[in-house]
Amino acid sequence: MCEPVMLCQLKGAFIGSASTPLLSGVDLTIATGESLVFHGPSGGGKSSLLKSLLGGVHIFRGEYRFRGQSVDVRMLKEIRQAMAYIPQQPDIGKEAVTDYLQRPFSWKVSSGKSFNQREAADWFDRFGLENALLSSSCDRLSGGQRQRLAIVRALMTGRKIVLADEPTSALDDEACQKVVSTLLAGEFTVISASHDPRWMNHCSRRVLVAAGQVGEGQNGADNCKAGRDEKVGV
């Protein structure tokens, strides 16, 4: 059996700022191919931990390694080219749906890629979105449609590492199942934050984030259902 390939590693990481640390002494290793979920009470630091892996929240002490290399400011472009981020509340205004989907392809980190409307239609089919919505405006979409639209946009970038903040919070059961069966089927490395047992129960690993500390849950859906957690690395 092949050894897991280390993707991200935090060692003794303090996240936030020296004056206002959000998380302290984080030791965490994430392997390629995992589906990992950060869970815990609201305000415990789940989203901050997720964003720190993209450089969106500062790691001011300790070490962060990505694919074996120590991360500094110069490496952030490489990380952002490798990771697709799905926010809890997508920045969607009144623009056309196709304009929203095309926006990432104008970013420097997406150079060399172009928007493909047929591919967008295929993703819409997979997530139960009507193709007619491609000619609609974003302000006509429901919360669940907006959430799936954000997921489609992230996946259209072609990145195989997905960071997802509460990816199923606005979805009904049918839509949730489509998202779970696509994102957690093994094609992607998924690092997420969630309160939703419909999502958590299908992740291969869970990590408790609470009161500025990070702990580890036992692997597998059965243990997620049982709710057992073991503190480690804090």
FIVEXFI-718557 format. One line per field, with one value per atom (N, C-alpha, C): residue in one letter; atom name; x, y, z. Coordinates in Angstrom, 3 decimals, decimal comma, padded with zeros to 6 digits, always signed. Each point is the difference from the previous one (the first is absolute). Layout:
code	(a|...)
site	(CA|...)
px	(X|...)
py	(Y|...)
pz	(Z|...)
//
This chain:
code	(m|m|m|c|c|c|e|e|e|p|p|p|v|v|v|m|m|m|l|l|l|c|c|c|q|q|q|l|l|l|k|k|k|g|g|g|a|a|a|f|f|f|i|i|i|g|g|g|s|s|s|a|a|a|s|s|s|t|t|t|p|p|p|l|l|l|l|l|l|s|s|s|g|g|g|v|v|v|d|d|d|l|l|l|t|t|t|i|i|i|a|a|a|t|t|t|g|g|g|e|e|e|s|s|s|l|l|l|v|v|v|f|f|f|h|h|h|g|g|g|p|p|p|s|s|s|g|g|g|g|g|g|g|g|g|k|k|k|s|s|s|s|s|s|l|l|l|l|l|l|k|k|k|s|s|s|l|l|l|l|l|l|g|g|g|g|g|g|v|v|v|h|h|h|i|i|i|f|f|f|r|r|r|g|g|g|e|e|e|y|y|y|r|r|r|f|f|f|r|r|r|g|g|g|q|q|q|s|s|s|v|v|v|d|d|d|v|v|v|r|r|r|m|m|m|l|l|l|k|k|k|e|e|e|i|i|i|r|r|r|q|q|q|a|a|a|m|m|m|a|a|a|y|y|y|i|i|i|p|p|p|q|q|q|q|q|q|p|p|p|d|d|d|i|i|i|g|g|g|k|k|k|e|e|e|a|a|a|v|v|v|t|t|t|d|d|d|y|y|y|l|l|l|q|q|q|r|r|r|p|p|p|f|f|f|s|s|s|w|w|w|k|k|k|v|v|v|s|s|s|s|s|s|g|g|g|k|k|k|s|s|s|f|f|f|n|n|n|q|q|q|r|r|r|e|e|e|a|a|a|a|a|a|d|d|d|w|w|w|f|f|f|d|d|d|r|r|r|f|f|f|g|g|g|l|l|l|e|e|e|n|n|n|a|a|a|l|l|l|l|l|l|s|s|s|s|s|s|s|s|s|c|c|c|d|d|d|r|r|r|l|l|l|s|s|s|g|g|g|g|g|g|q|q|q|r|r|r|q|q|q|r|r|r|l|l|l|a|a|a|i|i|i|v|v|v|r|r|r|a|a|a|l|l|l|m|m|m|t|t|t|g|g|g|r|r|r|k|k|k|i|i|i|v|v|v|l|l|l|a|a|a|d|d|d|e|e|e|p|p|p|t|t|t|s|s|s|a|a|a|l|l|l|d|d|d|d|d|d|e|e|e|a|a|a|c|c|c|q|q|q|k|k|k|v|v|v|v|v|v|s|s|s|t|t|t|l|l|l|l|l|l|a|a|a|g|g|g|e|e|e|f|f|f|t|t|t|v|v|v|i|i|i|s|s|s|a|a|a|s|s|s|h|h|h|d|d|d|p|p|p|r|r|r|w|w|w|m|m|m|n|n|n|h|h|h|c|c|c|s|s|s|r|r|r|r|r|r|v|v|v|l|l|l|v|v|v|a|a|a|a|a|a|g|g|g|q|q|q|v|v|v|g|g|g|e|e|e|g|g|g|q|q|q|n|n|n|g|g|g|a|a|a|d|d|d|n|n|n|c|c|c|k|k|k|a|a|a|g|g|g|r|r|r|d|d|d|e|e|e|k|k|k|v|v|v|g|g|g|v|v|v)
site	(N|CA|C|N|CA|C|N|CA|C|N|CA|C|N|CA|C|N|CA|C|N|CA|C|N|CA|C|N|CA|C|N|CA|C|N|CA|C|N|CA|C|N|CA|C|N|CA|C|N|CA|C|N|CA|C|N|CA|C|N|CA|C|N|CA|C|N|CA|C|N|CA|C|N|CA|C|N|CA|C|N|CA|C|N|CA|C|N|CA|C|N|CA|C|N|CA|C|N|CA|C|N|CA|C|N|CA|C|N|CA|C|N|CA|C|N|CA|C|N|CA|C|N|CA|C|N|CA|C|N|CA|C|N|CA|C|N|CA|C|N|CA|C|N|CA|C|N|CA|C|N|CA|C|N|CA|C|N|CA|C|N|CA|C|N|CA|C|N|CA|C|N|CA|C|N|CA|C|N|CA|C|N|CA|C|N|CA|C|N|CA|C|N|CA|C|N|CA|C|N|CA|C|N|CA|C|N|CA|C|N|CA|C|N|CA|C|N|CA|C|N|CA|C|N|CA|C|N|CA|C|N|CA|C|N|CA|C|N|CA|C|N|CA|C|N|CA|C|N|CA|C|N|CA|C|N|CA|C|N|CA|C|N|CA|C|N|CA|C|N|CA|C|N|CA|C|N|CA|C|N|CA|C|N|CA|C|N|CA|C|N|CA|C|N|CA|C|N|CA|C|N|CA|C|N|CA|C|N|CA|C|N|CA|C|N|CA|C|N|CA|C|N|CA|C|N|CA|C|N|CA|C|N|CA|C|N|CA|C|N|CA|C|N|CA|C|N|CA|C|N|CA|C|N|CA|C|N|CA|C|N|CA|C|N|CA|C|N|CA|C|N|CA|C|N|CA|C|N|CA|C|N|CA|C|N|CA|C|N|CA|C|N|CA|C|N|CA|C|N|CA|C|N|CA|C|N|CA|C|N|CA|C|N|CA|C|N|CA|C|N|CA|C|N|CA|C|N|CA|C|N|CA|C|N|CA|C|N|CA|C|N|CA|C|N|CA|C|N|CA|C|N|CA|C|N|CA|C|N|CA|C|N|CA|C|N|CA|C|N|CA|C|N|CA|C|N|CA|C|N|CA|C|N|CA|C|N|CA|C|N|CA|C|N|CA|C|N|CA|C|N|CA|C|N|CA|C|N|CA|C|N|CA|C|N|CA|C|N|CA|C|N|CA|C|N|CA|C|N|CA|C|N|CA|C|N|CA|C|N|CA|C|N|CA|C|N|CA|C|N|CA|C|N|CA|C|N|CA|C|N|CA|C|N|CA|C|N|CA|C|N|CA|C|N|CA|C|N|CA|C|N|CA|C|N|CA|C|N|CA|C|N|CA|C|N|CA|C|N|CA|C|N|CA|C|N|CA|C|N|CA|C|N|CA|C|N|CA|C|N|CA|C|N|CA|C|N|CA|C|N|CA|C|N|CA|C|N|CA|C|N|CA|C|N|CA|C|N|CA|C|N|CA|C|N|CA|C|N|CA|C|N|CA|C|N|CA|C|N|CA|C|N|CA|C|N|CA|C|N|CA|C|N|CA|C|N|CA|C|N|CA|C|N|CA|C|N|CA|C|N|CA|C|N|CA|C|N|CA|C|N|CA|C|N|CA|C|N|CA|C|N|CA|C|N|CA|C|N|CA|C|N|CA|C|N|CA|C|N|CA|C|N|CA|C|N|CA|C|N|CA|C|N|CA|C|N|CA|C|N|CA|C|N|CA|C|N|CA|C|N|CA|C|N|CA|C|N|CA|C|N|CA|C|N|CA|C|N|CA|C|N|CA|C|N|CA|C|N|CA|C|N|CA|C|N|CA|C|N|CA|C|N|CA|C|N|CA|C)
px	(+000,841|-000,841|+000,875|-000,296|+000,795|-000,167|+001,111|-000,054|-000,714|-000,814|-000,648|+001,033|-000,310|+000,896|-000,402|+000,943|-000,295|-000,263|-001,123|-000,361|+000,298|-000,608|+000,178|+000,414|+000,837|+000,395|+000,202|-000,643|+000,199|+000,717|+001,037|+000,739|+000,103|-000,623|+000,057|-000,478|-001,020|-000,444|-000,917|+000,261|-000,876|-000,613|-001,323|-000,728|-000,763|+000,067|-000,639|+001,058|+000,212|+001,067|+000,524|+001,209|+000,603|-000,862|-000,650|-000,843|-001,358|-000,485|-001,306|+000,092|+000,643|+000,080|-001,371|-000,323|-001,270|+000,130|+001,143|+000,294|+001,451|+000,267|+001,337|+000,549|+001,285|+000,705|-000,595|-000,381|-000,672|+001,013|-000,202|+000,762|-000,984|+000,171|-000,976|+000,679|-000,224|+000,498|-001,180|-000,054|-001,073|+000,637|-000,529|+000,544|-000,795|+000,662|-000,676|-001,069|-001,190|-001,090|-000,939|+000,341|-000,882|-001,259|-001,039|-001,153|-000,099|+000,464|+000,139|-000,979|-000,621|-000,929|+000,393|+000,105|+000,135|-001,410|-000,217|-001,318|+000,164|-001,106|+000,035|-000,939|-000,053|-000,949|+000,320|-001,027|+000,195|+000,967|+000,863|+000,976|+001,216|+000,104|+001,131|+001,268|-000,103|+001,190|+000,062|-001,091|+000,002|+000,320|-000,729|+000,202|+001,385|+000,490|+001,343|+001,062|-000,148|+000,952|-000,030|-001,197|-000,151|+000,685|-000,282|+000,556|+001,510|+000,523|+001,445|+000,779|-000,615|+000,674|+000,164|-000,818|+000,087|+000,758|+000,412|+000,649|-000,963|-001,292|-001,007|-000,025|+000,521|+000,174|+001,451|+000,656|+001,443|+000,393|+001,040|+000,669|+001,246|-000,022|+001,052|+001,084|-000,207|+001,037|-000,169|+001,109|-000,061|+000,294|-000,298|+000,363|-001,209|-000,055|-000,992|+000,749|-000,197|+000,636|-001,069|+000,257|-000,904|+000,800|-000,427|+000,716|+001,481|+000,261|+001,354|+000,837|-000,506|+000,772|-000,561|+000,907|-000,409|-000,681|-001,136|-000,805|+000,434|+000,260|+000,221|-000,869|+000,123|-000,845|+000,151|+001,204|+000,251|-000,728|-000,287|-000,660|-001,515|-000,545|-001,458|-000,634|+000,663|-000,562|-000,131|+001,024|-000,054|-001,149|-000,165|-001,068|-001,360|-000,171|-001,297|-000,301|+001,052|-000,210|-000,426|+000,314|-000,304|-001,323|-000,474|-001,176|-001,184|-001,172|-001,246|-000,738|-000,424|-000,662|-001,483|-000,831|-001,453|-000,418|-000,366|-000,346|-001,374|-000,198|-001,310|-001,067|+000,346|-000,919|+000,642|-000,314|+000,626|-000,251|+001,022|-000,095|-000,724|-001,320|-000,831|-000,945|+000,063|-000,864|-001,101|-000,142|-001,056|+000,526|+001,237|+000,603|-000,649|+000,274|-000,486|+000,716|-000,706|+000,573|+001,284|-000,016|+001,199|+001,158|-000,301|+001,063|+000,627|-000,838|+000,514|+000,903|-000,427|+000,791|+001,314|-000,008|+001,192|+001,035|-000,409|+000,890|+001,356|+000,067|+001,312|+000,984|-000,506|+000,884|+000,724|-000,379|+000,702|+001,087|+000,074|+000,986|+001,362|+001,073|+001,351|+000,270|-000,557|+000,261|-000,664|-000,908|-000,690|+000,497|+001,164|+000,519|+000,165|-000,371|+000,108|-001,283|-000,992|-001,286|-001,064|-001,020|-001,078|-001,353|-001,007|-001,359|-000,622|-000,692|-000,654|-001,457|-000,923|-001,414|-000,576|+000,487|-000,491|+000,394|+001,212|+000,429|-000,878|-000,330|-000,889|-001,345|-000,544|-001,282|+000,089|+001,120|+000,181|+000,013|+000,703|+000,026|-001,389|-000,722|-001,371|-000,841|+000,130|-000,755|+000,356|+001,277|+000,441|-000,540|-000,187|-000,460|-001,489|-000,724|-001,441|-000,415|+000,824|-000,328|-000,475|-001,094|-000,518|+000,939|+000,255|+000,867|-000,528|-001,320|-000,587|+000,560|+000,492|+000,559|+001,274|+000,647|+001,215|-000,275|-001,220|-000,354|-000,750|+000,035|-000,694|+000,982|-000,528|+000,852|+000,072|+001,102|+000,247|-001,021|-000,553|-000,923|-001,353|-000,200|-001,235|+000,143|+001,204|+000,264|-000,364|-000,418|-000,253|+001,334|-000,053|+001,221|+000,674|-000,785|+000,569|+000,605|-000,640|+000,546|+001,311|+000,057|+001,233|+001,145|-000,317|+001,040|+000,544|-000,882|+000,458|+000,736|-000,421|+000,692|+001,449|+000,195|+001,358|+000,841|-000,615|+000,711|+000,372|-000,942|+000,274|+001,177|-000,012|+001,076|+001,353|+000,038|+001,257|+000,511|-000,900|+000,416|+000,381|-000,585|+000,335|+001,439|+000,642|+001,404|+000,923|-000,525|+000,803|+000,904|-000,096|+000,862|-000,540|+000,919|-000,384|+000,063|+000,377|-000,031|-001,098|-001,014|-001,166|-000,084|-000,034|-000,253|-001,423|-000,834|-001,429|-000,484|-000,566|-000,518|-001,520|-000,490|-001,438|-000,633|+000,487|-000,440|-001,432|-000,648|-001,360|-001,021|+000,381|-000,854|-001,340|-000,066|-001,235|-000,732|+000,411|-000,524|-001,061|-000,998|-000,942|+000,674|-000,668|+000,630|+000,430|-000,835|+000,326|+001,237|+000,050|+001,154|+001,246|-000,175|+001,125|+000,619|-000,829|+000,505|+000,800|-000,440|+000,731|+001,376|+000,067|+001,277|+000,917|-000,544|+000,787|+000,549|-000,856|+000,417|+001,019|+000,043|+000,982|+001,317|-000,079|+001,222|+000,713|-000,741|+000,606|+000,138|+000,019|+000,106|+001,447|+000,959|+001,397|+000,774|-000,690|+000,688|+000,786|-000,452|+000,596|+000,554|+001,013|+000,361|-000,891|-000,776|-000,977|+000,322|+000,211|+000,214|-001,150|-000,798|-001,240|-000,230|-000,968|-000,524|-001,510|-000,578|-001,437|-000,605|-001,286|-000,842|-000,956|-000,046|-001,059|+000,344|-000,745|+000,301|-000,173|-000,847|-000,167|+001,303|+000,832|+001,324|+001,053|+000,014|+001,027|+000,036|-001,167|-000,065|+000,606|+000,307|+000,606|+001,467|+000,523|+001,416|+000,834|+001,189|+000,840|+000,640|+000,028|+000,701|-000,583|-000,076|-000,479|+000,931|+000,077|+000,890|-000,813|+000,032|-000,747|+000,761|-000,685|+000,569|-000,904|+000,546|-000,821|+000,894|-000,461|+000,675|+001,475|+000,278|+001,357|+000,940|-000,525|+000,819|-000,493|+000,905|-000,320|+000,252|-001,009|+000,137|-000,355|+000,032|-000,186|-001,157|-000,863|-001,026|+000,473|-000,615|+000,369|-000,554|+000,634|-000,334|-001,303|-000,649|-001,120|-001,334|-001,002|-001,352|-000,634|+000,272|-000,617|+000,426|+001,285|+000,468|-000,543|-000,219|-000,630|-001,398|-000,747|-001,359|+000,010|+001,026|+000,060|+000,405|+000,646|+000,352|+001,195|+000,910|+001,143|+001,145|+000,678|+001,137|+001,105|+001,228|+001,175|+000,895|+000,365|+000,878|+001,418|+000,624|+001,389|+000,682|+001,295|+000,804|-000,319|-000,561|-000,283|+000,484)
py	(-001,199|+001,199|+001,248|+000,960|+001,222|+000,857|+000,634|+000,953|+001,270|+000,605|+001,259|+001,073|+000,835|+001,089|+001,256|+000,550|+001,187|+001,198|+000,672|+001,188|+001,268|+000,122|+001,172|-000,467|+000,782|-000,323|+001,287|+000,078|+001,080|-000,560|+000,688|-000,417|+001,174|-000,140|+001,055|+001,333|-000,012|+001,222|+000,836|+001,307|+000,970|+000,841|+000,107|+000,587|+001,228|+001,074|+001,273|+001,075|+000,538|+000,975|-000,186|+000,491|-000,150|+000,639|+001,117|+000,684|-000,673|-000,652|-000,672|-001,356|-000,978|-001,321|-000,666|-000,590|-000,695|-001,483|-000,569|-001,407|-000,106|-000,896|-000,073|-001,418|-000,107|-001,272|-001,093|+000,319|-000,973|-000,953|-001,295|-001,055|-000,815|+000,019|-000,649|-000,396|-001,230|-000,472|-000,472|+000,440|-000,370|-000,684|-001,167|-000,776|+000,234|-000,126|+000,060|-001,089|+000,378|-000,957|-000,082|+000,656|-000,029|+000,834|-000,331|+000,903|+000,282|+001,161|+000,383|+001,121|-000,056|+001,054|+000,555|+001,318|+000,691|+000,202|-000,365|+000,182|+000,552|+000,475|+000,578|+001,181|+000,657|+001,098|+001,200|+000,789|+001,242|+000,909|+000,661|+000,900|-000,697|-001,305|-000,748|+000,080|+000,483|+000,164|-000,893|-000,693|-000,919|+000,732|+001,084|+000,738|+000,633|+000,475|+000,593|-001,033|-001,208|-001,067|-000,348|-000,085|-000,303|+001,076|+001,251|+001,099|+000,127|-000,406|+000,099|-000,865|-001,085|-000,877|+000,669|+001,031|+000,782|+001,303|+000,272|+001,272|+001,124|-000,320|+001,022|+000,462|-000,826|+000,373|-000,310|+000,922|-000,056|-001,104|-000,748|-000,908|+000,736|+000,471|+000,909|-000,700|-001,265|-000,765|-001,470|-000,730|-001,402|-000,200|-001,179|-000,362|-000,506|+000,404|-000,500|-000,525|-001,281|-000,616|-000,466|+000,239|-000,425|-000,826|-001,245|-000,942|-000,051|+000,010|-000,176|+001,250|+001,128|+001,239|+000,984|+000,692|+001,013|+001,159|+000,419|+001,015|+001,400|+000,836|+001,418|+000,771|+001,304|+000,835|-000,380|-000,370|-000,329|-001,280|-000,876|-001,258|+000,107|+001,120|+000,119|-000,096|+000,532|-000,098|-001,458|-000,802|-001,430|-000,685|+000,329|-000,609|+000,384|+001,272|+000,465|-000,528|-000,338|-000,642|-001,460|-000,581|-001,415|-000,209|+001,004|-000,153|+000,807|-000,600|+000,706|+000,245|+001,243|+000,361|+000,250|-000,643|+000,188|+000,690|+001,277|+000,725|-000,388|+000,241|-000,273|+000,911|+001,263|+000,964|+000,556|-000,600|+000,430|+001,479|+000,642|+001,417|+000,099|-000,104|+000,011|+001,193|+000,847|+001,181|-000,132|+001,016|+000,015|-000,317|-000,420|-000,274|-001,215|-000,192|-001,177|-001,242|-001,111|-001,253|-000,334|+000,154|-000,307|+000,941|+001,271|+000,930|-000,456|-000,449|-000,499|-001,212|-000,917|-001,202|+000,319|+001,037|+000,335|+000,774|+000,610|+000,919|-000,611|-001,236|-000,537|-000,144|-000,119|-000,204|+001,283|+001,118|+001,263|+000,252|-000,848|+000,175|-000,519|+000,604|-000,406|-001,458|-000,477|-001,380|-000,998|+000,471|-000,890|+000,177|+000,611|+000,239|-001,330|+000,004|-001,210|-000,797|+000,352|-000,690|+000,939|-000,584|+000,817|-000,597|+000,844|-000,417|-000,790|-001,093|-000,853|-000,171|+000,557|-000,028|-001,418|-000,838|-001,389|-000,719|+000,259|-000,595|+000,497|+001,297|+000,549|-000,712|-000,240|-000,689|-001,421|-000,663|-001,354|+000,005|+000,965|+000,095|+000,340|+000,866|+000,316|-001,278|-000,844|-001,254|-000,869|-000,080|-000,860|+000,474|+001,315|+000,542|+000,351|-000,433|+000,212|+001,436|+000,751|+001,377|+000,026|+000,708|+000,080|+000,826|-000,478|+000,726|+001,398|+000,200|+001,317|+001,069|-000,422|+000,964|+000,653|-000,625|+000,589|+001,334|+000,219|+001,280|+000,915|-000,345|+000,785|+000,939|+000,824|+000,835|-000,603|+000,233|-000,647|+000,382|+001,213|+000,429|-000,714|-000,805|-000,771|-001,415|-000,329|-001,335|-000,139|-001,192|-000,300|-000,218|-000,100|-000,239|-001,299|-001,052|-001,281|+000,022|+000,739|+000,125|+000,784|+001,027|+000,789|-000,852|-000,826|-000,836|-000,987|-000,617|-000,930|+000,730|+001,226|+000,788|+000,262|+000,302|+000,228|-001,269|-001,146|-001,271|-000,257|+000,232|-000,174|+000,875|+001,264|+000,910|-000,501|-000,480|-000,507|-001,210|-000,917|-001,222|+000,261|+001,024|+000,319|+000,480|+000,408|+000,414|-001,193|-001,215|-001,200|-000,386|+000,694|-000,307|-001,214|-000,830|-001,252|+000,048|+001,147|+000,202|+001,017|-000,406|+000,843|+000,360|+001,293|+000,502|+000,529|-000,572|+000,312|+000,371|+001,192|+000,500|-000,176|-000,937|-000,304|-000,217|-000,966|-000,124|-000,470|-000,519|-000,528|+000,709|+001,109|+000,623|+000,489|+000,377|+000,553|-000,999|-001,274|-000,978|-000,904|-000,348|-001,025|-001,364|-001,061|-001,313|-000,501|+000,238|-000,481|+000,696|+001,322|+000,748|-000,337|-000,183|-000,359|-001,314|-000,977|-001,294|+000,110|+000,861|+000,192|+000,605|+000,953|+000,624|-001,006|-000,743|-001,006|-001,044|-000,515|-001,078|+000,460|+001,292|+000,530|+000,354|+000,777|+000,494|-001,072|-000,937|-000,970|-001,393|-000,068|-001,295|-000,457|+000,840|-000,374|+000,704|+000,775|+000,719|+001,191|+000,556|+001,216|-000,252|+000,775|+000,150|+001,107|-000,287|+000,965|+000,323|+001,287|+000,507|+000,956|-000,279|+000,747|+000,393|+000,899|+000,355|-000,165|-000,664|-000,259|-000,323|+000,330|-000,455|-001,106|-000,271|-000,807|-001,494|-000,798|-001,439|-000,694|+000,549|-000,606|+000,043|+000,995|+000,125|-000,719|+000,266|-000,541|-001,519|-000,627|-001,456|-000,705|+000,766|-000,585|+000,377|+000,811|+000,360|-001,105|-000,222|-001,079|+000,335|+001,288|+000,398|+001,310|+000,140|+001,264|+000,507|+001,317|+000,679|+001,024|-000,093|+000,916|+001,310|+001,103|+001,334|+000,735|+000,327|+000,626|+000,752|+001,169|+000,809|+000,236|+000,264|+000,326|-001,178|-001,208|-001,202|-000,936|-000,872|-000,942|-001,409|-000,877|-001,388|-000,910|-001,291|-000,973|-000,912|-000,244|-001,016|-001,299|-001,089|-001,288|-000,106|-000,839|-000,089|-000,740|+000,350|-000,787|+000,565|-000,334|+000,516|-000,493|-001,258|-000,527|+000,781|+000,384|+000,763|+001,410|+000,572|+001,313|-000,070|-001,055|-000,145|-000,186|-000,743|-000,277|+001,241|+000,959|+001,260|-000,103|-000,973|-000,162|+000,854|+000,684|+000,833|-000,228|+000,039|-000,146|+001,179|+000,728|+001,144|-000,462|+000,643|-000,278|+001,297|+000,037|+001,086|+001,370|+000,089|+001,311|+000,030)
pz	(+000,000|+000,000|+000,000|-000,845|-000,105|+001,246|+000,410|+001,108|-000,458|+000,888|-000,365|-000,331|-000,978|-000,397|+000,755|+000,752|+000,795|-000,910|+000,243|-000,766|+000,790|+001,168|+000,856|+001,402|+000,623|+001,372|+000,789|+001,146|+000,954|+001,216|+000,456|+001,191|+000,959|+001,167|+001,006|-000,529|-000,858|-000,673|+000,888|+000,028|+000,642|-001,110|+000,002|-001,114|+000,468|-000,778|+000,353|+000,084|+001,194|+000,236|+001,410|+000,246|+001,324|+001,078|-000,331|+000,988|+000,161|-001,071|+000,048|-000,697|+000,645|-000,623|-000,049|-001,147|-000,158|+000,319|-000,358|+000,257|+000,439|+000,949|+000,595|-000,047|-000,381|+000,065|-000,857|-001,235|-000,861|-000,621|+000,210|-000,662|-000,829|-001,300|-000,878|-001,307|-000,429|-001,289|-000,839|-001,245|-000,929|-001,201|-000,359|-001,116|-001,274|-001,121|-001,294|-000,066|-000,488|-000,144|+001,180|+001,109|+001,171|-000,220|+000,751|+000,159|+001,491|+000,377|+001,409|+000,305|+001,165|+000,402|+001,362|+000,085|+001,279|+000,553|+001,239|+000,587|+001,414|+000,566|+001,337|+000,083|+001,153|+000,191|-000,871|-000,287|-000,753|+000,745|-000,749|+000,613|+000,546|-000,206|+000,553|-000,826|-001,239|-000,827|-001,220|-000,332|-001,150|-001,304|-000,262|-001,251|-000,050|+001,139|+000,041|-000,311|+000,532|-000,291|-001,482|-000,556|-001,426|-000,852|+000,303|-000,793|+000,170|+001,147|+000,215|-000,986|-000,464|-000,953|-001,361|-000,265|-001,245|+000,179|+001,226|+000,279|+000,292|+000,164|+000,275|+001,442|+000,900|+001,406|+000,355|+000,684|+000,213|+000,980|-000,351|+000,933|+000,487|+001,245|+000,454|+000,816|+000,292|+000,701|-000,366|+000,015|-000,364|-001,476|-000,490|-001,365|-000,779|-001,273|-000,941|-001,206|-000,326|-001,153|-000,987|-001,272|-001,060|-000,991|-000,182|-000,868|+000,347|+001,307|+000,502|+000,079|-000,509|+000,003|+001,013|+000,670|+000,964|-000,730|+000,507|-000,671|+000,423|-000,995|+000,239|-000,989|-000,007|-000,854|-001,465|-000,410|-001,405|-000,427|+000,976|-000,336|-000,071|+000,452|+000,056|-001,383|-001,018|-001,352|-000,414|+000,271|-000,338|+000,748|+001,274|+000,796|-000,564|-000,337|-000,503|-001,399|-000,744|-001,294|+000,159|+001,153|+000,234|+000,721|+000,742|+000,847|-000,509|+000,022|-000,303|+001,305|+000,230|+001,255|-000,229|+000,832|-000,052|+001,296|-000,038|+001,230|+000,522|+001,288|+000,607|-000,588|-000,203|-000,593|-001,269|-001,145|-001,257|-000,291|-000,560|-000,374|-001,337|+000,080|-001,197|+000,064|-001,009|-000,018|-001,029|-000,849|-001,007|-001,400|-000,071|-001,298|-000,658|-001,287|-000,718|+000,528|-000,014|+000,488|-000,763|-001,329|-000,775|+000,340|+000,313|+000,408|+001,312|+000,927|+001,282|-000,226|-000,856|-000,261|-000,713|-000,838|-000,768|+000,807|+001,108|+000,720|+000,378|+000,533|+000,391|-001,152|-001,218|-001,137|-000,406|+000,611|-000,241|+001,040|+001,021|+001,061|-000,447|+000,527|-000,369|+000,338|+001,131|+000,397|-000,935|-000,858|-000,943|-001,420|-000,166|-001,351|-000,733|-001,292|-000,797|-000,075|+000,815|-000,025|-000,568|-000,606|-000,555|+000,357|+000,035|+000,354|-001,151|+000,352|-000,987|+000,399|-000,785|+000,374|-000,031|-000,892|-000,031|+001,291|+000,477|+001,261|+001,145|-000,029|+001,033|-000,015|-001,194|-000,112|+000,547|-000,236|+000,530|+001,526|+000,592|+001,463|+000,549|-000,695|+000,421|+000,046|-001,003|-000,019|+001,208|+000,313|+001,109|+001,340|+000,138|+001,270|+000,016|-001,030|-000,011|-000,241|-000,717|-000,365|-001,455|-000,242|-001,360|-000,880|-001,218|-000,923|-000,319|+000,106|-000,269|+000,935|+001,166|+000,953|-000,532|-000,969|-000,570|-000,680|-000,403|-000,633|+000,961|+001,274|+001,016|+000,697|+000,907|+000,838|+001,397|+000,673|+001,283|+001,075|-000,087|+001,047|-000,080|-001,016|-000,123|+000,579|+000,470|+000,504|+001,470|+000,382|+001,411|+000,709|+001,330|+000,770|-000,392|-000,177|-000,397|-001,389|-000,915|-001,356|+000,020|+000,820|+000,109|+000,544|+000,984|+000,581|-001,028|-000,761|-001,039|-001,123|-000,312|-001,016|+000,418|+001,278|+000,507|-000,107|+000,245|-000,119|-001,454|-000,916|-001,426|-000,417|+000,414|-000,405|+000,493|+001,241|+000,554|-000,797|-000,328|-000,693|-001,453|-000,603|-001,390|-000,166|+001,074|-000,080|-000,235|+000,199|-000,227|+001,152|+001,111|+001,148|+000,747|+000,483|+000,634|+001,528|+000,544|+001,453|+000,277|+000,746|+000,239|+001,476|+000,289|+001,343|+000,030|+000,857|-000,020|+001,390|+000,117|+001,280|+000,015|+000,788|+000,119|-001,387|-000,766|-001,399|-000,189|+001,052|-000,156|+000,881|+000,617|+001,021|-000,543|-001,288|-000,569|-000,895|+000,028|-000,954|+000,614|-000,817|+000,430|-000,140|+000,440|+000,041|-001,374|-001,008|-001,342|-000,549|+000,125|-000,485|+000,806|+001,313|+000,855|-000,455|-000,309|-000,435|-001,295|-000,911|-001,255|+000,270|+000,918|+000,339|+000,685|+000,967|+000,713|-000,967|-000,881|-000,893|-001,029|-000,295|-000,944|+000,690|+001,073|+000,635|+000,808|+000,560|+000,922|-000,617|-001,325|-000,683|-000,185|+000,391|-000,107|-001,089|-000,831|-001,080|+000,530|+001,120|+000,550|+001,409|+000,351|+001,407|+000,535|+001,046|+000,513|+001,450|+000,259|+001,354|+000,263|+001,028|+000,167|+001,443|+000,184|+001,320|-000,071|+000,993|-000,093|+001,367|+000,122|+001,116|-000,453|-001,289|-000,594|+000,039|+000,782|+000,060|-001,345|-000,888|-001,323|-000,784|+000,276|-000,609|+000,843|+001,284|+000,887|-000,017|-000,077|+000,081|-001,205|-001,051|-001,191|-000,149|+000,913|-000,046|+000,647|-000,518|+000,509|+001,343|+000,346|+001,220|+000,507|+001,297|+000,543|+001,078|+000,107|+000,939|+000,770|+001,311|+000,859|+000,166|-000,226|+000,201|+000,979|+001,166|+001,043|+000,971|+000,410|+001,025|-000,324|-001,280|-000,394|-000,078|+000,097|-000,040|-001,098|-000,426|-001,073|+000,500|-000,215|+000,411|-001,144|+000,239|-001,069|+000,335|-001,012|+000,156|-000,599|+000,341|-000,564|-001,409|-000,821|-001,414|-000,240|-001,128|-000,486|+000,347|-000,828|+000,172|+001,283|+000,392|+001,207|+001,220|+000,051|+001,133|-000,020|-001,202|-000,074|+000,599|-000,335|+000,516|+001,509|+000,484|+001,422|+000,787|-000,684|+000,659|+000,905|-000,223|+000,880|-000,509|+000,912|-000,348|+001,006|-000,505|+000,851|-000,225|+001,038|-000,136|-000,320|-000,974|-000,305|-000,384|+000,179|-000,549|+000,562|+001,200|+000,573|+001,436)
//
